[in-house]
Amino acid sequence: MVKPHSNLLARITDKEILKKVSKLTGKIIKEHFEMTLVSDKQTNYLWWSYMSGSKTGSVTDFIFICEINLLLSLGLIAEEERDTLGSMFSSEDQDNIYMALLSIEQLRTSRIKTHGEYNHKKPDVSSEFMNVIMNYPVEIIKRFIKKN
């Protein structure tokens, strides 16, 4: 089981994987911060702390679990796939972590092509995605709490 705030960076020593993690993490944090601006101010503060506050530079499993839950909420993955990705992230094996990262990166790209990428200044996303955003506490956070 994934520990929600375990430090992913502490389990990675490969420089290429670290670079990929940092790049993907920044994109996820920015978009989830944007999504919660309109839907959930308390969670928005948490994402702000990853962007600009006390958690800046932190890479925790929580960040990727939220992205996985977004993919699940949009029907792009099934619960079994979510569980598999979560298990891969909790692994100490860098190959498993790397495969999970590649999977999330590819699924995220597919999600953006299908549903859009959220920006609160220009929210050009599918109605299904907007519905998930407006229900962020239930769709993303509650699934996270329930699973962990």
Secondary structure by P-SEA (a helix, b strand, c coil): ccccccccccccccaaaaaaaaaaaaaaaaaaaaaaccccaaaaaaaaaaccccccccccaaaaaaaaaaaaaaccccaaaaaaaaaaaacccaaaaaaaaaaaaaaaaaaaacccccccccccccaaaaaaaaacccccaaaaaaac
